[in-house]
Amino acid sequence: MKKSILCLGSLGLAGVLMLTGCGKSDDVLVVGTNASFPPFEYVGGVSGDEIKGFDIDLARQIAKDAGKTLKVENMKFDSLIVALNAGKVDLIASGMTITAERQASVNFSDPYYEATQVVLVNRDNTSIKSVDDLKGKHIAVQLGSTGDIMAKSYSQEVTAFNTGFEAIMELKNAKVDLVLFDSEPAASFLDKNPGLKMVELDFDPEFYGFAVTKEKVELLHSINSTLTTMKHNGEYDALVAKHMK
């Protein structure tokens, strides 16, 4: 499986909380996420309802460095930027790929992870060997994701779901030909679904970033400072070892 950790170099929860913009406290950092994207964000823990993951651990350190308490709001992925710009969350930590379209409405931190798209198919499917083989196929994706955007360039038959889990279930039930998904979450789903397999194709790499509103310049600097420090002191690599394969 192709994956790589982005070197930041010199570049400079307990649960789901439903919050309103007017209810936020200055000593709380409210993070918006879609907790169906393991290992970056998912619901688990001893209680079974804790939001955990690589992004959440990074966000917890960002909050700590800023002298704040972390609170997490779980929502649909395609609602995250709307919630951010409405003031309901302070930042987005949700495996969000930095794209020019998104940069028009939000600012991104320094990239903190390099990923790529992969294809998931049922194990007996041998029809996908190149990007050209995606043409005309029925593709399942997560709504608002990079895969959702890319799939439309390959096929007119694209079904988008609120979560990757729903897309996977549609594939297992033979309702679609394939799922187009980010590599690490795809590997996580593959572990729990041995009847599926991953096909790696020649897709361009993409980079994840934390998103903030255009006005929150100080917060952006704080996020970048934490990422750089964690990369230098080994804490970033420790989280990679904890969460990634």
N, C-alpha and C positions, 0 to 999 in steps of 0.2 A: 504494500500500500504506500502510495506516495504521501509523505507529509514532511514538513520541516518547520522548525521553530525559528521565528524571526529574531535575529539579534538586534536588540534596541540600541546597543552601543552608547553613543553620546547623545542620542535623541532624548533631546530633552523631553436564620436566620430563623431567623427562626421561623419563618412562615410567610404567608401571603398577607399583605396588609393592604386593604382598600382605603386609599387616602384621597383627600381632595386638596387642591392647591392651597386653599386658605387655611388648611389644618396643619401644614407643615411647620416644624420648628426649626430654628436656625441651627440647633445642635444635632439635627438629624439629616443624614444624606439619604434621600429616597431614590432607589434604583429601580428602573423598569426593566423587566425581562419577560421572556416567554419560556417557561420552565419545561420545555419538551424537546430539548436540544442537547442530550447528553454527549460527552461529559462536560460541556460548558455550563449548562444549567438544566436541572431536573429536580423532580420531587422525590424525596426519599428520607433517609435518616431513621433513627430508632422509632420515632413517632409516626413515620410514614408520610408526613405532610410538611417536612422541612425542605426549603429550597436550597439546593447544594450545587456544587460544580466549580470548575476552573474559573469562570468569569466571576462567580460570587465570591470566591476566595480573594481574587484580585480586588474586587470592589470593597471587600471588608478592610483590606489593607489601605486602600485609598481613603476610606472613611476614617480609619484610625489615624492616619497621617494628618488628616485635616481636622482632627480633634472632634469628630462627629460619631454618632451611632448609626450603624447601617440598618435601613429598613428596605424591604423588597416588595415590590408590587408585581404580581404575575398577571399578564394580559396577552391577548392575541398579538402575534408578531407584527401584523400589519397595522396595529393600533399604537405601536410604541412611539413613533415620531410625532404623531398627533398628540399623544399624552405629554410628551416632552415639551412641545411648543405651547401646550395649554397650561404648563406649569404644574402638572400633576406629579411629575417625577423630575429629579435633578439631572439624571444621566441615564443612558441606556447601556446595559451590559448584557448583551444577548447574541454573541457570535455574529455581530452585524458587519457585513462586508462594506468596506469603504468604496462608494461609487460616486461618480460625478453627479448623478441625479440626487442622491441623498445629501451630498455636500452643498447643494443649492439651498437646502432648508435647515441644515444643522452643521456644527463643526465636529470634526473627529479628532480624537487623540492620535498620538503616534501609533502606527500599526503595532499590534502586540502578538499577532499570530498569522502565519501563512498557511493557507488551506487550498483545496481544489475541489471541484465537483467530481462525483463518481456516479456510476449507474448501479442500481440494485435490480436484480431480476430473479425470477424463480430458478432454482438450481438446474433444471432441465432445459432452460432457454439458452440456445447457442447462436441466436440470430444477431447479437450485438457484438461486433468486433471493431467497429470504427465509428466516428462521429456521424458519418454519412448514414449509418444503419439506424440512426434515431429518427430519420425523416419518415413522417407518416405514422409513427408509433403513437399509441395512447400513453401519455406520460403523466405520472402523478408527482406533485410537488407540494411543498409547504407554502401557503399563501404569503406573498410578499417577500419570499426569499430570493436569493440569487438564482437558485434553480428555477423558480417560477418565471423570472425574467428571461433566462436563457432558453427555457423549454419552448417558448413561443417562436423562437427563431428556427426550431427544428420541426415543429409539428403544429397543426391547427387543432389537434385533439389533446388538450392539456386540462387536467382536473386538479384544482388547488384545494388543499385541506388546511384547517387551522393548525394542525400538528403533524409532525413527521410520523408519529405513531399511526394516525389515521391513514396516511398515504401508504405505509407499510402494510396495513391490514387490507387495503384495497388490492395491493399487489398479491398478497398471499391468497386472496379470494379470487384471483385471476380476473379481476375487473379492469386492470390496466396492464400494459406490457412491461413497464419499468417505473422505477422511482429515480428521480434526479435529485441528489442530496449532497451536502457537504461531507467530506471524507471521514472526519472523526465521528460525528454522529452516526454516519452510515455504518462504521465499524462497530459502534456500540449496539445498534439495532441488530447487526448481523450476529453478534454473540448470542442473542436471545432468539434468533430465528434461523436455525441451521438449514431450513429448506430454501434459504435464499443464498445468493452469491453476489460478490462485488465485481464489477467490470471497470477497470481504469482506462480512460480514454485521454486523448490529447487536449485537455482543457487548459486554459490559461490559469495561472495561480491567482488567488485573491487574498486580500488582507483584512483582518478584523480590526475594528477600532471601537473605543467607547465614544458615544455621541452625547454632546451637550448643545444647548441653545447657542445661538450666535452671540448673545449678550454675556454669557458666563465665561469670560476670558480667564479670570483667576482660577476657577475650577478646572479649566482645561490645563492650565499650567501645573496645578497641583496633581492632576492625574498623570501627566507626563513625567513629573518629578518622581512620583511613586514608582511608575513603571521602570524608569531608569535605575533608581536605587535598588529595586528588587532584582533587576538583571545583574547589577554589579555585585550584590552581596550573596547571590546564590538562591535567594528565596523564589525567584521566578522558575529556575530550573527545578527546584524542589516541588513546586506545584505541577510542573509538567510531568515529572516522574510519578506524582501522586495520581494524576487524572488521566494521562494519556497512555496509550499502549506502546 
